[in-house]
């Protein structure tokens, strides 16, 4: 499934709720459904800088696609990690680098996050794109 199709599904899922408490509950539920990250990946090099809570992101590259795994020690942040992985994981470096992640604005996520969580979201996206750039340059070498 293409990145935009996944985003559209998420937007539809969140639009079923009017109240942000319900949307937070959905976010927490998504985070709880995220597979636990193997302890061997919970390293300093996988920690995302710029996040108030601890967020680990592991990227693996095979058959031209990047697969992400992640985890956080904060429930809402773990939900955000889950959303990003759901949308971006399993795509080529170019697809990731060229993706317009409009779902954040469409579901109203940015305006309902604290400034530190919003900064963390930006940091997670930045790290995912850095992985995509690194794997793309490896591919081209």
N, C-alpha and C positions, 0 to 999 in steps of 0.2 A: 504494500500500500504506500502511496506517495505521502510525503510530509504534509502537504496541504490537506489531503483527505483525512489524515489522522487528527490534524488540528481542528478540522471541521467537526469531526466526531466529538472531540473534547468540548468544543464550544456548545454543541447541541446538548451534551451531557450536563454541563454546568447551567445552561439556560433553563433547565427544568426546575431550577430553584431560584426564588426571588430573594430570599433572605440569605445574607452572607454567613450566618451561623450554620446554615445547611450546606453552603458551599465549602466552608471550613471543614465540616464533618466529612464531606466527599473527599476533600484533599487528604484528610487524615486516613480515611479508608483506603485511598489509593496508595498512600505511603505504607500502610500496614500490609498491603498486598505485594509490596516490593520484596523480591527474594533477598534474604540476608546476604551481605557482602562477606565473602570469605575473609577471615582474620589476616591472612597473608597479604591482602590488599589494603589493609588499614595501616598504611605507612605515611610517614611525613610527606613523601613525594606525591602521594595521592590526595593529600589534604588540599582543599580549595582555600586559597587565601582571599580574604575579603568577606568571609562569612562569619557571622557572630557565633553561630553554632558550628559544631564540627561536621564537615561534609567531606566524604571520600568519594573519588571518582576514578574508576578503572576503565581503560579503553583497550580493546583488543582489535586487531586488524586481520581479517582473513577473507580470501576470495573477493577482494576489492571493497569490502564493507567494514564499517567500524561498528563494533558492538560495545555498548557501555554497560557498566554495572555501577551502582552507587549506594550510598547509605548516609544517613545523618542521625545524630543523637537527639534531634528535635522533631516532634511529630509533624508539624506543618511543613517544615523544611524538607523532611523526608517525602512528603506528598509532592512538593515542587520537584524534587529530584526524580520522583517516579514519573511525573508528567513529561519532563524533559527527556528522560530515557525512552519513554513510550513513543515520543515524537521523532527523536533524532537517531536512536539506535537502529542499526541494520541498514544504514544508507551509505552511499559512497562519500568520500571526502568532498567532492564537488557539490553534491546535493546538500550536504550540511553547510558548507561555506556559502552557498547561494540561497539558503532558506530564509524566508521572511517569516519570523516567528510571531505572527499577528495574534495568536491565541491569547497571549498575555494581556493585551489591551481589550480584546473582544470579551473575555470572561470577567474583566475588571480586576484582575489579580494585582496589577501594579498599584492601583489606588487603594487597595485594601491590605497591603503589606506595610509593615513598619519600615522606616527608611533603612534600617540595618538588614532586614530580610530582603528588601528590594535590591540593595547593593549585593547581597549574597546571590540572588537570582542572576544578576548581571555577571557576577564573577563565575558562576557555574556555566553560563552560556559561553563566556569568553574562553574558559578552559576547554569546553567541548570543541570550540572552533580552533583552538590552538592544537588540539590533538588531530583534528581534521587536516590542518595545514601541515603538520609534521608527517602524517601518513601520506599525504599527497606528494610532498617533496621526496619522500623515500621511494614512492611509486615511480616518480619521474626520473630518479637517479639511475 
